[in-house]
Amino acid sequence: MSSLFFGKKRYVEIEKDIPNINSRMLSKELRDLEANGIVVRKVYYTVPVTIEYELTESGQEFRKVLDVMLEWGLKHRKTTIG
């Protein structure tokens, strides 16, 4: 999902942003995110067909939650010595 924080992307672009993910898993995750109203999938009937994914308003709101969680994690992380 963080791959979409800065705008819409095509499937291949998202796949490149997530190391070691296979196509089957990425497709499943994108379908789940779409079913839950986090991501919208837009199909453009060009040759070849172009498909883009973008965060919905709910997805953008969830980003704020993740930002707060990251901030909390950084504030409370334990430093390791060694």
C-alpha positions, -999 to +999 in steps of 0.1 A: +000+000+000+028+024+008+038+021-029+007+042-036+012+069-010+026+093-037+001+087-064-013+062-088+008+034-102+006+006-127+008-030-115+044-035-127+055-003-108+040-016-076+056-050-082+090-034-085+085-014-052+079-046-032+109-069-033+104-107-033+066-106-038+052-130-064+026-120-089-001-142-073+003-127-039+004-091-052-028-097-072-045-111-042-035-082-019-046-056-045-080-074-048-084-074-010-074-037-008-099-029-035-127-050-019-121-031+014-123+003-002-086+012+003-075+010-034-093+018-066-085+000-098-089+019-131-089+002-164-080+021-196-090+004-228-058+012-247-037-012-267-024-029-246-049-024-218-035-001-190-045-007-154-037+018-126-041+015-089-047+045-066-056+050-029-092+060-022-100+087+003-102+059+030-067+047+019-053+083+023-069+085+057-053+052+067-019+066+057-023+091+085-027+062+109+005+046+096+024+079+099+014+082+136+024+045+142+058+052+125+064+083+146+055+063+178+078+035+168+107+058+162+102+076+195+101+044+215+126+022+197+154+007+217+188+013+204+212-016+201+248-015+209+272-035+189 
